[in-house]
Amino acid sequence: MIVVLAACNRYTLFHVETLPQDDFSNRADVLFVIDNSDSMLDETRALAENFGTFVDLVAGRDSQHGTDGLADLAARSIDEMGDRAAFADFQIAVTTTDASGNRGAGIGSPAIVPRETANLSRAFLENLLCGATCIGSPAALPEDPGTPCGGAPDPLSRDYLDCLCGPGEWTGHCGSGREEPIEAVFLAMCRAAEDPPSACFDDPSVFTAADVGTLSGFLRDDSTLIPVIVTDEGDDSRRSAQADALPRPYETLFEEFGFPMVWAVVGPTLEADSTVACGGIATPWGVYRLDALVTSSGGLKVPIHAPDCGPADFTDALDRLGELVVGLRSKFALPQAAEPDSIRVAVGGESVPPAFEEKRDAFGQIVWSDGWTYDEEDAVVQLHGSAIPEARMDIAIWYLPDGS
């Protein structure tokens, strides 16, 4: 039996005995979870100044095709079939890590920004800078009289924000010093669900009946939810025990919604000795808790700090995030369970070896070598390290069905 996973890392599965072809889904619901504590101004500014990189990658190709007549439609359709990732159907919402104050609510009006929004970058920047950014002291920003607010802030100034948000409307918006990004994602999902699971209302939740449907339309059928957490700390969400490095209660809660999730984190990193790089007040277990979600979902981790411990280059972070949204994945579900010893994997036509356990990290989790592993319980093949495919690479998995 052969399963071929192709089409720009959005994978159409071919089951050769019967030749069925599952529908291709290019939907992504992207939830930016912004740390709105007072230590995040420089990092949020870097995100705002470079957001165009993300837009250019995930939405820019539409400009290559006109919209007049059958010829333009045919050209677009041909391109779409050959390069589906360039036509990702995504939408964006913004919330904050302040799960007690903001409680997972979508910020801005409209709170959900679809791909086809006329000025996508500006709509995102309004939601990010006018409602999700802690600017406790206006004096922290320079003056720049006459600055336009039609594009990216260059630089982010008081005058730019007055133009974008309205005079003085951008000050404040500072959240709790307790960062709970995982809880915020959970509450946002509760708001988006038509019939939220009962756990949404369970203690210690701050979710109420009045919140039901307040983010309606964000979780779409046949879509992947991509939480993007931007923080200079880790996670201290209330449903996980203090110092617990694995967010087990949340993994169970997320499963109740039934949506595939791929996590992206722009956050602090851990040194080889499991201390937090660049210091700060982040805890190793809080950082690791987010890293665990990235690893288990085949997602993306980008350092929020540069090697000199200043803000990282968000151009690179947003470029990699764009690749994630348009279909870069490292986990592939098989249509049926496989006989583990029969599995063979190729990426881009090159054979990939099975991964082996290199070591256990400080929290007892396996660090895999480059290669692939197979999860027998979920029938999922996961690629690790240099085996993770680049955009537009084909992945082939050969296997015999379990019990054959």
Secondary structure as a PSIPRED ss2 file (coil, helix, strand):
# PSIPRED VFORMAT (PSIPRED V4.0)

   1 M C   1.000  0.000  0.000
   2 I E   0.000  0.000  1.000
   3 V E   0.000  0.000  1.000
   4 V E   0.000  0.000  1.000
   5 L E   0.000  0.000  1.000
   6 A C   1.000  0.000  0.000
   7 A C   1.000  0.000  0.000
   8 C C   1.000  0.000  0.000
   9 N C   1.000  0.000  0.000
  10 R C   1.000  0.000  0.000
  11 Y C   1.000  0.000  0.000
  12 T C   1.000  0.000  0.000
  13 L C   1.000  0.000  0.000
  14 F E   0.000  0.000  1.000
  15 H C   1.000  0.000  0.000
  16 V C   1.000  0.000  0.000
  17 E C   1.000  0.000  0.000
  18 T C   1.000  0.000  0.000
  19 L C   1.000  0.000  0.000
  20 P C   1.000  0.000  0.000
  21 Q E   0.000  0.000  1.000
  22 D C   1.000  0.000  0.000
  23 D C   1.000  0.000  0.000
  24 F C   1.000  0.000  0.000
  25 S C   1.000  0.000  0.000
  26 N C   1.000  0.000  0.000
  27 R E   0.000  0.000  1.000
  28 A E   0.000  0.000  1.000
  29 D E   0.000  0.000  1.000
  30 V E   0.000  0.000  1.000
  31 L E   0.000  0.000  1.000
  32 F E   0.000  0.000  1.000
  33 V E   0.000  0.000  1.000
  34 I E   0.000  0.000  1.000
  35 D C   1.000  0.000  0.000
  36 N C   1.000  0.000  0.000
  37 S C   1.000  0.000  0.000
  38 D C   1.000  0.000  0.000
  39 S C   1.000  0.000  0.000
  40 M C   1.000  0.000  0.000
  41 L H   0.000  1.000  0.000
  42 D H   0.000  1.000  0.000
  43 E H   0.000  1.000  0.000
  44 T H   0.000  1.000  0.000
  45 R H   0.000  1.000  0.000
  46 A H   0.000  1.000  0.000
  47 L H   0.000  1.000  0.000
  48 A H   0.000  1.000  0.000
  49 E H   0.000  1.000  0.000
  50 N H   0.000  1.000  0.000
  51 F H   0.000  1.000  0.000
  52 G H   0.000  1.000  0.000
  53 T H   0.000  1.000  0.000
  54 F H   0.000  1.000  0.000
  55 V H   0.000  1.000  0.000
  56 D H   0.000  1.000  0.000
  57 L H   0.000  1.000  0.000
  58 V H   0.000  1.000  0.000
  59 A H   0.000  1.000  0.000
  60 G H   0.000  1.000  0.000
  61 R H   0.000  1.000  0.000
  62 D H   0.000  1.000  0.000
  63 S H   0.000  1.000  0.000
  64 Q H   0.000  1.000  0.000
  65 H C   1.000  0.000  0.000
  66 G C   1.000  0.000  0.000
  67 T C   1.000  0.000  0.000
  68 D C   1.000  0.000  0.000
  69 G H   0.000  1.000  0.000
  70 L H   0.000  1.000  0.000
  71 A H   0.000  1.000  0.000
  72 D H   0.000  1.000  0.000
  73 L H   0.000  1.000  0.000
  74 A H   0.000  1.000  0.000
  75 A H   0.000  1.000  0.000
  76 R H   0.000  1.000  0.000
  77 S H   0.000  1.000  0.000
  78 I H   0.000  1.000  0.000
  79 D H   0.000  1.000  0.000
  80 E H   0.000  1.000  0.000
  81 M H   0.000  1.000  0.000
  82 G H   0.000  1.000  0.000
  83 D C   1.000  0.000  0.000
  84 R H   0.000  1.000  0.000
  85 A H   0.000  1.000  0.000
  86 A H   0.000  1.000  0.000
  87 F H   0.000  1.000  0.000
  88 A C   1.000  0.000  0.000
  89 D E   0.000  0.000  1.000
  90 F E   0.000  0.000  1.000
  91 Q E   0.000  0.000  1.000
  92 I E   0.000  0.000  1.000
  93 A E   0.000  0.000  1.000
  94 V E   0.000  0.000  1.000
  95 T E   0.000  0.000  1.000
  96 T E   0.000  0.000  1.000
  97 T C   1.000  0.000  0.000
  98 D C   1.000  0.000  0.000
  99 A C   1.000  0.000  0.000
 100 S C   1.000  0.000  0.000
 101 G C   1.000  0.000  0.000
 102 N C   1.000  0.000  0.000
 103 R C   1.000  0.000  0.000
 104 G C   1.000  0.000  0.000
 105 A C   1.000  0.000  0.000
 106 G C   1.000  0.000  0.000
 107 I C   1.000  0.000  0.000
 108 G C   1.000  0.000  0.000
 109 S C   1.000  0.000  0.000
 110 P C   1.000  0.000  0.000
 111 A C   1.000  0.000  0.000
 112 I E   0.000  0.000  1.000
 113 V E   0.000  0.000  1.000
 114 P E   0.000  0.000  1.000
 115 R C   1.000  0.000  0.000
 116 E C   1.000  0.000  0.000
 117 T C   1.000  0.000  0.000
 118 A C   1.000  0.000  0.000
 119 N C   1.000  0.000  0.000
 120 L H   0.000  1.000  0.000
 121 S H   0.000  1.000  0.000
 122 R H   0.000  1.000  0.000
 123 A H   0.000  1.000  0.000
 124 F H   0.000  1.000  0.000
 125 L H   0.000  1.000  0.000
 126 E H   0.000  1.000  0.000
 127 N H   0.000  1.000  0.000
 128 L H   0.000  1.000  0.000
 129 L H   0.000  1.000  0.000
 130 C H   0.000  1.000  0.000
 131 G H   0.000  1.000  0.000
 132 A C   1.000  0.000  0.000
 133 T C   1.000  0.000  0.000
 134 C C   1.000  0.000  0.000
 135 I E   0.000  0.000  1.000
 136 G C   1.000  0.000  0.000
 137 S C   1.000  0.000  0.000
 138 P H   0.000  1.000  0.000
 139 A H   0.000  1.000  0.000
 140 A H   0.000  1.000  0.000
 141 L C   1.000  0.000  0.000
 142 P C   1.000  0.000  0.000
 143 E C   1.000  0.000  0.000
 144 D C   1.000  0.000  0.000
 145 P C   1.000  0.000  0.000
 146 G C   1.000  0.000  0.000
 147 T C   1.000  0.000  0.000
 148 P C   1.000  0.000  0.000
 149 C C   1.000  0.000  0.000
 150 G C   1.000  0.000  0.000
 151 G C   1.000  0.000  0.000
 152 A C   1.000  0.000  0.000
 153 P C   1.000  0.000  0.000
 154 D C   1.000  0.000  0.000
 155 P C   1.000  0.000  0.000
 156 L C   1.000  0.000  0.000
 157 S C   1.000  0.000  0.000
 158 R H   0.000  1.000  0.000
 159 D H   0.000  1.000  0.000
 160 Y H   0.000  1.000  0.000
 161 L H   0.000  1.000  0.000
 162 D H   0.000  1.000  0.000
 163 C H   0.000  1.000  0.000
 164 L H   0.000  1.000  0.000
 165 C H   0.000  1.000  0.000
 166 G C   1.000  0.000  0.000
 167 P C   1.000  0.000  0.000
 168 G C   1.000  0.000  0.000
 169 E C   1.000  0.000  0.000
 170 W C   1.000  0.000  0.000
 171 T C   1.000  0.000  0.000
 172 G E   0.000  0.000  1.000
 173 H C   1.000  0.000  0.000
 174 C C   1.000  0.000  0.000
 175 G C   1.000  0.000  0.000
 176 S C   1.000  0.000  0.000
 177 G C   1.000  0.000  0.000
 178 R C   1.000  0.000  0.000
 179 E C   1.000  0.000  0.000
 180 E C   1.000  0.000  0.000
 181 P H   0.000  1.000  0.000
 182 I H   0.000  1.000  0.000
 183 E H   0.000  1.000  0.000
 184 A H   0.000  1.000  0.000
 185 V H   0.000  1.000  0.000
 186 F H   0.000  1.000  0.000
 187 L H   0.000  1.000  0.000
 188 A H   0.000  1.000  0.000
 189 M H   0.000  1.000  0.000
 190 C H   0.000  1.000  0.000
 191 R H   0.000  1.000  0.000
 192 A H   0.000  1.000  0.000
 193 A C   1.000  0.000  0.000
 194 E C   1.000  0.000  0.000
 195 D C   1.000  0.000  0.000
 196 P C   1.000  0.000  0.000
 197 P C   1.000  0.000  0.000
 198 S H   0.000  1.000  0.000
 199 A H   0.000  1.000  0.000
 200 C H   0.000  1.000  0.000
 201 F H   0.000  1.000  0.000
 202 D C   1.000  0.000  0.000
 203 D C   1.000  0.000  0.000
 204 P C   1.000  0.000  0.000
 205 S C   1.000  0.000  0.000
 206 V C   1.000  0.000  0.000
 207 F C   1.000  0.000  0.000
 208 T C   1.000  0.000  0.000
 209 A H   0.000  1.000  0.000
 210 A H   0.000  1.000  0.000
 211 D H   0.000  1.000  0.000
 212 V C   1.000  0.000  0.000
 213 G C   1.000  0.000  0.000
 214 T C   1.000  0.000  0.000
 215 L C   1.000  0.000  0.000
 216 S C   1.000  0.000  0.000
 217 G C   1.000  0.000  0.000
 218 F C   1.000  0.000  0.000
 219 L C   1.000  0.000  0.000
 220 R C   1.000  0.000  0.000
 221 D C   1.000  0.000  0.000
 222 D C   1.000  0.000  0.000
 223 S E   0.000  0.000  1.000
 224 T E   0.000  0.000  1.000
 225 L E   0.000  0.000  1.000
 226 I E   0.000  0.000  1.000
 227 P E   0.000  0.000  1.000
 228 V E   0.000  0.000  1.000
 229 I E   0.000  0.000  1.000
 230 V E   0.000  0.000  1.000
 231 T C   1.000  0.000  0.000
 232 D C   1.000  0.000  0.000
 233 E C   1.000  0.000  0.000
 234 G C   1.000  0.000  0.000
 235 D C   1.000  0.000  0.000
 236 D C   1.000  0.000  0.000
 237 S C   1.000  0.000  0.000
 238 R C   1.000  0.000  0.000
 239 R C   1.000  0.000  0.000
 240 S C   1.000  0.000  0.000
 241 A C   1.000  0.000  0.000
 242 Q C   1.000  0.000  0.000
 243 A C   1.000  0.000  0.000
 244 D C   1.000  0.000  0.000
 245 A C   1.000  0.000  0.000
 246 L C   1.000  0.000  0.000
 247 P C   1.000  0.000  0.000
 248 R H   0.000  1.000  0.000
 249 P H   0.000  1.000  0.000
 250 Y H   0.000  1.000  0.000
 251 E H   0.000  1.000  0.000
 252 T H   0.000  1.000  0.000
 253 L H   0.000  1.000  0.000
 254 F H   0.000  1.000  0.000
 255 E H   0.000  1.000  0.000
 256 E C   1.000  0.000  0.000
 257 F C   1.000  0.000  0.000
 258 G C   1.000  0.000  0.000
 259 F C   1.000  0.000  0.000
 260 P C   1.000  0.000  0.000
 261 M E   0.000  0.000  1.000
 262 V C   1.000  0.000  0.000
 263 W C   1.000  0.000  0.000
 264 A E   0.000  0.000  1.000
 265 V E   0.000  0.000  1.000
 266 V E   0.000  0.000  1.000
 267 G E   0.000  0.000  1.000
 268 P C   1.000  0.000  0.000
 269 T C   1.000  0.000  0.000
 270 L E   0.000  0.000  1.000
 271 E C   1.000  0.000  0.000
 272 A C   1.000  0.000  0.000
 273 D C   1.000  0.000  0.000
 274 S C   1.000  0.000  0.000
 275 T C   1.000  0.000  0.000
 276 V E   0.000  0.000  1.000
 277 A C   1.000  0.000  0.000
 278 C C   1.000  0.000  0.000
 279 G C   1.000  0.000  0.000
 280 G C   1.000  0.000  0.000
 281 I C   1.000  0.000  0.000
 282 A C   1.000  0.000  0.000
 283 T C   1.000  0.000  0.000
 284 P H   0.000  1.000  0.000
 285 W H   0.000  1.000  0.000
 286 G H   0.000  1.000  0.000
 287 V H   0.000  1.000  0.000
 288 Y H   0.000  1.000  0.000
 289 R H   0.000  1.000  0.000
 290 L H   0.000  1.000  0.000
 291 D H   0.000  1.000  0.000
 292 A H   0.000  1.000  0.000
 293 L H   0.000  1.000  0.000
 294 V H   0.000  1.000  0.000
 295 T H   0.000  1.000  0.000
 296 S H   0.000  1.000  0.000
 297 S H   0.000  1.000  0.000
 298 G C   1.000  0.000  0.000
 299 G C   1.000  0.000  0.000
 300 L E   0.000  0.000  1.000
 301 K E   0.000  0.000  1.000
 302 V E   0.000  0.000  1.000
 303 P E   0.000  0.000  1.000
 304 I C   1.000  0.000  0.000
 305 H E   0.000  0.000  1.000
 306 A C   1.000  0.000  0.000
 307 P C   1.000  0.000  0.000
 308 D C   1.000  0.000  0.000
 309 C C   1.000  0.000  0.000
 310 G C   1.000  0.000  0.000
 311 P E   0.000  0.000  1.000
 312 A C   1.000  0.000  0.000
 313 D C   1.000  0.000  0.000
 314 F H   0.000  1.000  0.000
 315 T H   0.000  1.000  0.000
 316 D H   0.000  1.000  0.000
 317 A H   0.000  1.000  0.000
 318 L H   0.000  1.000  0.000
 319 D H   0.000  1.000  0.000
 320 R H   0.000  1.000  0.000
 321 L H   0.000  1.000  0.000
 322 G H   0.000  1.000  0.000
 323 E H   0.000  1.000  0.000
 324 L H   0.000  1.000  0.000
 325 V H   0.000  1.000  0.000
 326 V C   1.000  0.000  0.000
 327 G C   1.000  0.000  0.000
 328 L C   1.000  0.000  0.000
 329 R C   1.000  0.000  0.000
 330 S C   1.000  0.000  0.000
 331 K E   0.000  0.000  1.000
 332 F E   0.000  0.000  1.000
 333 A E   0.000  0.000  1.000
 334 L C   1.000  0.000  0.000
 335 P C   1.000  0.000  0.000
 336 Q C   1.000  0.000  0.000
 337 A C   1.000  0.000  0.000
 338 A E   0.000  0.000  1.000
 339 E C   1.000  0.000  0.000
 340 P H   0.000  1.000  0.000
 341 D H   0.000  1.000  0.000
 342 S H   0.000  1.000  0.000
 343 I C   1.000  0.000  0.000
 344 R E   0.000  0.000  1.000
 345 V E   0.000  0.000  1.000
 346 A E   0.000  0.000  1.000
 347 V E   0.000  0.000  1.000
 348 G C   1.000  0.000  0.000
 349 G C   1.000  0.000  0.000
 350 E E   0.000  0.000  1.000
 351 S E   0.000  0.000  1.000
 352 V E   0.000  0.000  1.000
 353 P C   1.000  0.000  0.000
 354 P E   0.000  0.000  1.000
 355 A C   1.000  0.000  0.000
 356 F C   1.000  0.000  0.000
 357 E E   0.000  0.000  1.000
 358 E E   0.000  0.000  1.000
 359 K E   0.000  0.000  1.000
 360 R E   0.000  0.000  1.000
 361 D C   1.000  0.000  0.000
 362 A C   1.000  0.000  0.000
 363 F C   1.000  0.000  0.000
 364 G C   1.000  0.000  0.000
 365 Q C   1.000  0.000  0.000
 366 I E   0.000  0.000  1.000
 367 V E   0.000  0.000  1.000
 368 W E   0.000  0.000  1.000
 369 S C   1.000  0.000  0.000
 370 D C   1.000  0.000  0.000
 371 G E   0.000  0.000  1.000
 372 W E   0.000  0.000  1.000
 373 T E   0.000  0.000  1.000
 374 Y E   0.000  0.000  1.000
 375 D E   0.000  0.000  1.000
 376 E C   1.000  0.000  0.000
 377 E C   1.000  0.000  0.000
 378 D C   1.000  0.000  0.000
 379 A C   1.000  0.000  0.000
 380 V E   0.000  0.000  1.000
 381 V E   0.000  0.000  1.000
 382 Q E   0.000  0.000  1.000
 383 L E   0.000  0.000  1.000
 384 H E   0.000  0.000  1.000
 385 G H   0.000  1.000  0.000
 386 S H   0.000  1.000  0.000
 387 A H   0.000  1.000  0.000
 388 I C   1.000  0.000  0.000
 389 P C   1.000  0.000  0.000
 390 E C   1.000  0.000  0.000
 391 A C   1.000  0.000  0.000
 392 R C   1.000  0.000  0.000
 393 M C   1.000  0.000  0.000
 394 D C   1.000  0.000  0.000
 395 I E   0.000  0.000  1.000
 396 A E   0.000  0.000  1.000
 397 I E   0.000  0.000  1.000
 398 W E   0.000  0.000  1.000
 399 Y C   1.000  0.000  0.000
 400 L C   1.000  0.000  0.000
 401 P E   0.000  0.000  1.000
 402 D C   1.000  0.000  0.000
 403 G C   1.000  0.000  0.000
 404 S C   1.000  0.000  0.000
